[in-house]
């Protein structure tokens, strides 16, 4: 089997494994729908490719997903280089997202954190901070969920060992959440 065929098979198997996450995906979508319908905001973060996925996810709400509609508040906590480097320099890289949640978060907001390994210290810290502030949180994780497993209100763990396949599955999950939430938002 060629590498391309092998990758397609692996990606297909990974996407198929998401069927077991249906209840969690539905619960995550309900948290987000409730948050936005009550005037709350989304606070999303991740590292590397997961930062890109967090950016895409927040863009779907502030701009639009499929159809034109009112913009909704969604902040990509990875987007401000000055803020990230200041917090990293002054407080340590593990605090770059937690400190922003402490500054921007309020009752009714939802934190969305992405980590393909579940071992990123800044992702663990942001989930701990969300819990301390009593903000609902959604963790998109991979492999076995790592140390982040169990810290969020909703864990969506992609049971795969390959980072690329986990990221593809996370993107798919985030788009499915948008498909579930978007019709309920005021146009």
C-alpha positions in Angstrom: 0.0 0.0 0.0 1.4 3.4 -0.9 1.9 6.1 1.7 -1.0 8.1 0.3 -3.3 5.1 0.5 -2.1 4.4 4.0 -2.7 7.9 5.1 -6.2 7.9 3.6 -7.0 4.7 5.4 -5.6 6.1 8.7 -7.6 9.4 8.3 -10.8 7.5 7.5 -10.3 5.2 10.5 -9.7 8.2 12.8 -12.8 10.1 11.5 -14.8 6.9 12.0 -13.6 6.7 15.6 -15.3 10.0 16.3 -18.7 8.4 16.2 -18.1 7.4 19.8 -17.8 11.2 20.7 -21.3 12.1 19.5 -22.7 12.8 23.0 -19.6 14.9 23.9 -19.8 16.8 20.7 -23.5 17.5 21.2 -22.8 18.6 24.8 -20.0 20.9 23.6 -22.2 22.5 21.0 -25.0 23.0 23.6 -22.5 24.8 25.9 -21.4 27.1 23.1 -24.9 27.8 21.9 -26.0 28.6 25.4 -23.0 30.8 25.9 -23.5 32.9 22.8 -27.3 33.1 23.1 -26.8 34.6 26.6 -24.2 37.1 25.5 -21.1 35.3 26.6 -17.9 34.8 24.5 -15.7 32.0 23.4 -12.0 32.0 24.5 -10.0 29.5 22.4 -6.4 28.4 22.5 -3.9 25.9 21.4 -0.2 25.5 20.4 1.2 25.2 16.9 -1.3 23.7 14.5 -3.9 23.7 17.3 -3.4 27.5 17.5 -4.3 27.6 13.9 -7.4 25.5 14.5 -8.4 27.8 17.4 -8.0 30.7 15.1 -10.2 29.2 12.4 -12.9 28.3 15.0 -13.1 31.8 16.5 -13.2 33.2 12.9 -16.3 31.1 12.2 -18.2 33.0 14.9 -16.9 36.5 14.5 -17.1 36.4 10.7 -19.5 33.7 9.6 -19.6 29.9 9.2 -21.9 29.3 6.2 -24.5 31.9 6.0 -24.4 35.6 6.7 -25.5 36.4 10.3 -24.7 38.6 13.3 -21.1 38.3 14.5 -20.6 36.7 17.9 -17.7 37.3 20.3 -15.0 34.7 20.1 -11.4 35.5 21.0 -8.4 33.5 19.8 -6.0 33.7 22.7 -3.1 32.8 20.5 -3.3 35.8 18.2 -1.6 38.7 20.1 2.2 38.2 19.9 3.0 41.1 22.2 0.6 39.8 24.9 1.9 36.2 24.6 5.5 37.2 24.8 4.9 39.6 27.7 3.1 36.9 29.7 5.6 34.3 28.7 8.5 36.5 29.7 7.0 37.8 33.0 5.1 34.7 34.2 6.3 31.8 32.2 4.9 30.1 29.0 2.6 27.9 31.0 0.6 31.0 32.0 0.1 32.5 28.5 -3.5 31.3 28.2 -4.5 31.1 31.8 -3.7 34.7 32.5 -5.7 35.9 29.5 -8.7 33.8 30.7 -8.3 35.5 34.1 -8.3 38.9 32.4 -11.0 38.4 29.7 -13.2 35.7 31.1 -16.5 36.4 32.9 -19.4 34.3 34.0 -21.2 32.8 31.0 -18.0 32.5 28.8 -16.7 29.1 27.5 -13.0 28.2 27.2 -12.0 25.9 24.3 -8.6 24.3 24.6 -6.8 22.2 22.0 -3.9 19.9 22.5 -3.0 16.8 20.4 -1.1 15.3 23.3 -3.0 16.6 26.3 0.4 17.3 27.9 0.9 21.0 27.1 1.4 22.8 30.4 -0.2 26.0 29.2 -3.3 24.0 28.1 -3.4 22.2 31.5 -3.2 25.6 33.2 -5.9 27.2 31.1 -8.3 24.4 31.9 -7.4 24.7 35.6 -8.0 28.4 35.5 -11.4 27.9 33.8 -12.3 25.5 36.5 -11.2 27.9 39.2 -13.2 30.7 37.6 -16.2 28.3 37.2 -16.2 28.8 33.4 -17.4 25.8 31.3 -14.6 24.4 29.2 -14.2 22.1 26.2 -10.9 20.2 25.7 -10.1 18.7 22.3 -7.3 16.3 23.0 -5.6 13.3 21.3 -3.9 10.0 22.2 -5.1 9.2 25.7 -5.9 12.8 26.7 -2.7 13.1 28.7 -2.6 15.2 31.9 -5.4 17.4 30.6 -7.9 14.6 30.6 -10.7 15.2 33.1 -9.9 18.9 33.6 -12.6 20.2 31.2 -16.4 20.2 31.4 -16.3 18.2 28.2 -13.4 16.1 27.0 -13.3 15.3 23.3 -10.4 12.8 23.0 -9.4 11.6 19.5 -8.0 8.1 20.2 -5.2 8.2 17.7 -1.4 8.4 18.1 -0.6 10.4 14.9 -0.6 14.2 15.4 -1.6 15.0 11.9 -4.7 12.7 12.1 -5.6 14.1 15.5 -5.4 17.7 14.1 -7.6 16.7 11.1 -10.1 15.2 13.5 -10.1 18.2 15.8 -10.8 20.4 12.7 -13.7 18.1 11.8 -15.1 18.2 15.3 -14.9 22.0 15.4 -16.8 22.3 12.1 -19.4 19.8 13.3 -19.9 21.9 16.4 -20.4 25.0 14.1 -22.9 23.1 12.1 -24.8 22.3 15.3 -24.7 25.8 16.8 -25.0 28.0 13.7 -28.7 27.4 12.9 -29.7 28.4 16.4 -27.9 31.8 16.3 -29.8 34.9 15.3 -29.2 35.6 11.7 
